[in-house]
Amino acid sequence: MTHALQIKIPATYLRGGTSKGVFFRLQDLPASCQQPGPARDQLFLRVIGSPDPYAAHIDGMGGATSSTSKCVILSKSSVPDHDVDYLYGQVSIDKPFVDWSGNCGNLSTAAGAFAIHAGLVDAARLPQNGVAVVRIWQANIKKTIIAHVPVTNGQVQETGDFELDGVTFPAAEIVLEFIDPSDDGDEGGSMFPTGNLVDDLEVPGVGTFKATMITAGIPTVFVNAHDIGYTGTELREQINTNPEALKRFEAIRVAGALRMGLIKTPEEALQRQHTPKIAFVAPPVDHVSSSGKTVKAADIDLLVRALSMGKLHHAMMGTAAVAIGTAAAIPGTLVNLAAGGGARTAVRFGHPSGTLRVGAEAAQVNGEWTVKKAIMSRSARVLMEGWVRVPGDVF
């Protein structure tokens, strides 16, 4: 029996923030994968190694977590006053599905660095030494992200002393600005889809909970940790090894997606695994992070734990951090109340791996809350570059 030979495709494996992904230039993809559709999805599934009933990604580039099952496509921007278009695919681990419904804030950091590495930014816009301003068009959600990428001798400066909880080694700091993150361009709705800062969210078979449902950075459903039986200090193992807890979180997520108008029937949630996110918040207390480091209540404003692709995240998704910072800036949301209430322009929160600071300034315009910019610092590093190989009959 004859089998197709493997083909090789130029690719780069990058860490961005607390995530990793396989990055491609659009022009390097096989012709049938340069447009959205089944061929592209099949390629990315095979690159990552999904679907994998063993949940190990042994036969692919994925790491069998939501943070490491990601693919990215970059190209010269089709949008005026932008350098690159950035398209993000969240690859399901156990299902033959690629979710294109949202962004990855962590890999947005790597998108800025990769744009320079890949020669997609005009040389005239790059300093020989200094900070390059990379204007990114986030094509999934139709938003602008500005990455401030350090450059040394004309190359991306990747090493440095910036430490990011959830990442083992220090690196160079990249500052990200998420411009006008307070509504999802793809959804076209209000920052608060229900019209309320806090709702009573009825979850069939589970209960009714106070919830803040917001679309900023990424659609997110926030609930109080205490209301669902947690403290906000939980680590991954306490949630991810409990099938009943994960089932309950998914029920809350589906109920939130319905109330936010993201889906029309519960069944549609299976095709929208990446969004919305579900997170729970609590006032600050002294606790120990996953690295064994003690985090003092006095050093943070609140505690947040968030789930991604059905599992508690080991740190915090970048887009969810934007949602946290935005909600914290708006008096009366559950996030704001957990942080002590009142007006604020920045918040430092505890997550399973440590802490993270994010800034956002909110204002009411014609009775509607809006946020013009959210800012955070991350880092990125090329881990490997060359070609990724897949069987030639995959797509």
C-alpha positions in Angstrom: 0.0 0.0 0.0 1.4 3.4 -1.0 1.3 6.2 1.5 1.8 9.9 0.9 5.3 11.3 1.8 5.6 14.0 4.4 5.8 17.6 3.2 7.7 20.3 5.1 6.3 23.8 5.7 8.4 26.8 7.0 7.4 27.4 10.6 8.6 28.9 13.8 7.8 27.7 17.4 7.5 30.6 19.8 6.7 31.3 23.4 4.5 34.3 23.9 3.7 35.2 27.5 2.6 32.0 29.2 1.6 30.3 25.9 3.4 28.6 23.1 2.4 28.2 19.4 3.4 27.3 15.9 3.7 30.4 13.8 3.4 30.6 10.0 3.7 33.3 7.4 0.6 33.1 5.2 2.7 33.0 2.0 4.5 29.8 3.3 1.3 27.8 3.7 0.3 25.3 1.0 -2.0 27.0 -1.5 -5.1 25.2 -0.3 -4.4 26.4 3.3 -4.0 30.1 2.5 -7.7 30.6 2.7 -10.0 29.8 5.7 -11.6 26.4 5.4 -11.3 22.6 6.1 -7.8 22.3 4.5 -6.3 24.9 6.8 -8.1 23.3 9.9 -6.9 19.8 9.0 -3.3 21.1 8.6 -3.3 22.8 12.0 -4.9 19.8 13.7 -2.1 17.6 12.3 0.6 20.0 13.1 -0.5 20.1 16.8 -1.3 16.4 16.9 -5.1 16.6 17.4 -7.5 15.0 18.1 -5.6 12.9 20.6 -7.5 10.4 22.7 -4.4 10.0 24.8 -4.3 13.8 25.6 -0.5 13.8 25.2 0.2 15.3 21.7 3.0 12.8 21.3 2.7 12.9 17.5 2.6 16.7 17.1 3.9 20.0 18.2 1.2 20.6 20.8 1.7 20.3 24.6 -1.8 18.9 25.4 -2.9 22.0 27.2 -4.9 25.0 26.1 -1.8 27.1 26.5 0.2 25.0 24.0 -2.3 23.9 21.4 -2.2 27.0 19.2 -1.3 28.0 15.7 -0.8 31.5 14.3 -0.8 33.0 10.8 0.9 36.4 10.1 0.9 38.3 6.8 1.5 41.9 5.6 -1.5 43.9 6.8 -4.5 44.4 4.6 -5.6 47.2 6.9 -4.3 50.8 6.5 -1.9 52.0 9.2 -1.1 48.5 10.4 2.0 46.4 9.8 0.7 42.9 10.0 -2.5 40.8 10.1 -2.5 38.3 12.9 -4.9 35.3 12.8 -5.1 32.9 15.7 -6.4 29.3 15.9 -7.0 27.5 19.2 -6.7 23.8 18.4 -8.9 21.4 20.4 -7.0 18.6 22.1 -9.6 15.9 21.9 -11.8 17.0 19.1 -11.2 17.6 15.3 -11.9 21.3 15.8 -10.0 24.6 15.4 -11.7 27.6 17.1 -11.2 31.0 15.4 -13.7 32.9 17.6 -11.2 34.8 19.7 -7.7 36.1 20.3 -4.8 34.9 22.4 -3.4 37.8 24.3 -0.2 35.9 25.3 0.6 35.1 21.7 -0.1 38.6 20.7 3.2 39.3 22.3 4.9 36.7 20.1 3.0 38.1 17.0 4.8 41.4 17.4 8.2 39.7 17.7 7.6 37.3 14.9 6.4 40.0 12.6 10.0 41.5 12.8 11.7 38.1 12.7 9.7 37.1 9.6 10.5 40.3 7.7 6.9 41.5 7.7 7.5 44.9 9.1 8.9 47.7 6.9 12.6 48.1 7.6 12.1 51.8 7.6 9.9 51.4 10.7 12.6 49.5 12.7 15.2 51.2 14.8 18.7 49.8 14.8 18.6 50.0 18.6 15.6 51.0 20.6 11.9 50.0 20.7 10.0 49.0 17.5 6.3 49.9 17.4 4.5 47.0 15.6 0.9 47.8 14.7 -1.0 44.5 14.7 -4.4 43.9 13.2 -6.0 41.1 15.2 -8.1 39.5 12.4 -10.2 37.2 14.6 -11.8 40.0 16.5 -11.0 43.0 14.2 -9.0 45.0 16.8 -5.7 46.8 16.9 -2.9 45.7 19.2 0.3 47.8 19.5 3.4 45.8 20.5 6.5 47.7 21.7 9.3 45.3 20.9 12.9 46.0 22.0 15.5 45.8 19.2 19.3 45.5 19.5 21.5 45.7 16.4 18.5 45.5 14.2 17.3 42.2 15.7 14.5 41.5 18.2 16.0 41.6 21.8 14.7 38.4 23.4 16.9 38.0 26.5 16.6 40.3 29.5 15.7 40.5 33.1 11.9 40.9 32.9 10.2 38.2 35.0 6.7 37.0 34.3 5.0 34.6 36.7 4.2 31.4 34.9 7.4 31.6 32.8 10.5 29.9 34.2 13.2 32.2 32.9 13.5 36.0 32.5 13.4 37.6 29.1 13.1 41.0 27.5 9.9 43.0 28.3 7.4 43.7 25.5 4.6 46.1 26.3 1.2 45.5 24.7 -1.5 48.0 24.1 -5.0 46.6 23.4 -6.7 49.5 21.6 -10.5 49.9 22.2 -10.9 46.4 23.6 -14.3 47.1 25.1 -16.4 45.5 22.4 -15.8 42.6 20.0 -15.7 43.8 16.5 -16.8 40.4 15.3 -19.9 40.4 17.6 -20.6 44.1 17.2 -22.2 44.4 20.6 -21.9 46.3 23.9 -19.1 45.7 26.4 -21.9 44.4 28.7 -24.0 42.3 26.3 -26.9 42.0 28.9 -26.9 45.7 29.6 -26.0 45.1 33.3 -22.8 45.2 35.3 -24.1 42.2 37.4 -26.7 39.7 36.5 -28.4 36.7 38.1 -27.2 33.9 35.9 -29.4 30.8 36.0 -27.5 27.6 35.3 -29.8 24.7 34.7 -29.1 21.8 37.1 -26.5 23.9 39.0 -28.0 27.0 40.5 -28.2 30.7 40.1 -25.2 32.9 40.6 -24.2 36.6 40.5 -22.2 37.1 37.3 -20.5 39.9 35.4 -20.5 39.2 31.7 -18.2 41.4 29.7 -16.7 41.5 26.2 -13.3 43.2 26.6 -10.2 41.5 25.2 -12.3 38.3 25.1 -15.9 37.5 26.2 -15.7 36.5 29.8 -18.1 35.4 32.5 -17.0 36.3 36.0 -18.5 34.8 39.1 -17.7 35.0 42.8 -15.4 32.2 44.1 -17.4 31.9 47.3 -20.7 31.4 45.5 -19.4 28.3 43.8 -17.6 26.9 46.8 -14.0 28.1 46.2 -11.6 30.6 47.8 -9.8 31.9 44.7 -6.5 30.4 45.8 -7.0 27.1 44.0 -4.3 25.6 41.8 -4.8 23.5 38.7 -4.8 20.1 40.3 -7.6 21.0 42.6 -9.9 21.8 39.7 -8.6 19.8 36.7 -8.6 16.5 38.5 -12.3 16.9 39.4 -14.6 15.9 36.5 -17.7 17.1 38.3 -16.2 20.5 38.9 -15.2 20.8 35.3 -18.7 19.8 34.2 -20.2 22.5 36.4 -17.8 25.1 35.1 -18.8 24.2 31.5 -22.5 24.5 32.4 -21.8 28.0 33.8 -19.9 28.9 30.7 -22.7 27.7 28.4 -25.3 29.5 30.3 -23.2 32.7 30.1 -22.7 32.2 26.4 -26.4 32.0 25.9 -27.1 35.1 28.0 -24.3 37.0 26.2 -25.9 36.1 22.8 -22.7 34.3 21.6 -24.7 31.1 20.9 -28.4 30.4 20.3 -28.5 26.8 21.6 -26.4 25.0 24.2 -25.2 22.6 21.5 -23.4 25.4 19.7 -21.0 25.7 22.7 -19.2 22.6 21.3 -18.2 24.7 18.3 -17.1 27.7 20.4 -14.8 26.2 23.0 -12.4 29.1 23.1 -15.0 31.7 24.1 -16.4 32.8 26.4 -13.9 32.3 29.2 -15.2 31.5 32.7 -13.4 33.0 35.7 -14.0 33.3 39.4 -12.8 36.1 41.7 -12.2 36.7 45.4 -10.8 39.4 47.7 -7.0 39.0 48.3 -5.6 36.7 50.9 -2.1 35.3 51.6 -1.6 32.2 49.6 1.0 30.0 47.9 1.5 30.0 44.1 2.2 26.9 42.1 5.9 27.6 42.2 5.8 27.5 46.0 6.2 31.3 46.3 4.1 33.0 49.0 1.9 35.8 47.6 0.9 38.4 50.2 -2.6 39.8 50.3 -1.0 43.3 50.7 0.7 42.9 47.3 -2.4 42.2 45.2 -5.9 43.7 44.7 -7.8 40.5 44.2 -7.6 36.9 43.3 -8.7 35.5 39.9 -8.7 31.9 38.5 -9.8 31.3 34.9 -10.6 28.3 32.8 -9.5 27.9 29.1 -10.8 25.1 26.9 -12.4 23.4 29.8 -9.4 23.4 32.2 -8.1 25.8 34.9 -5.3 27.8 33.3 -1.9 27.5 34.9 -1.5 31.3 35.0 -3.7 33.8 33.1 -4.7 34.2 29.5 -3.6 37.6 28.2 -7.1 38.4 26.8 -8.7 37.4 30.0 -6.3 39.8 31.8 -7.6 42.6 29.6 -11.1 41.6 30.7 -10.0 41.6 34.3 -8.4 45.0 34.1 -11.4 46.5 32.2 -13.9 45.1 34.6 -11.8 46.2 37.6 -11.9 49.7 36.3 -15.7 49.9 36.3 -17.3 50.4 39.7 -19.9 47.8 40.6 -18.7 44.8 38.6 -17.9 41.6 40.6 -14.2 42.1 39.6 -14.2 45.7 40.9 -16.0 44.7 44.1 -13.6 41.9 44.8 -10.8 44.4 44.5 -12.4 46.6 47.1 -14.6 48.8 44.8 -14.1 52.4 43.7 -12.4 53.9 40.7 -9.0 52.5 39.6 -6.8 52.6 36.5 -4.8 49.5 37.2 -5.1 46.3 39.1 -2.7 43.6 40.3 -4.3 40.2 40.7 -3.2 36.8 41.9 -3.4 33.8 39.6 -2.2 30.2 40.1 1.4 31.0 39.1 1.8 34.3 40.8 0.7 37.9 40.0 0.0 40.1 37.0 -0.6 43.8 36.7 -2.8 45.2 33.9 -4.0 48.8 33.4 -7.2 50.1 31.9 -9.0 53.3 31.9 -12.8 53.2 31.7 -15.3 56.0 31.0 -19.0 56.3 30.4 -20.0 57.7 27.0 -23.7 58.4 26.4 -24.5 56.0 29.3 -22.3 53.2 27.9 -19.1 52.1 29.5 -16.1 52.1 27.2 -12.4 51.4 27.5 -10.0 53.0 25.0 -6.9 51.0 25.9 -5.6 48.2 28.1 -1.9 47.8 28.8 0.2 44.9 30.1 3.8 43.6 29.9 4.7 40.2 28.6 7.7 38.6 26.9 8.4 36.4 23.9 11.1 34.1 22.6 11.8 32.0 19.5 12.2 28.4 20.7 12.8 26.8 17.3 12.6 27.7 13.6 12.8 25.7 10.4 10.1 23.5 9.0 7.3 21.5 10.5 6.5 18.2 8.7 3.1 16.6 8.1 1.9 13.8 5.9 1.1 15.1 2.5 -2.4 13.7 2.4 -3.6 15.5 5.5 -5.4 18.4 3.8 
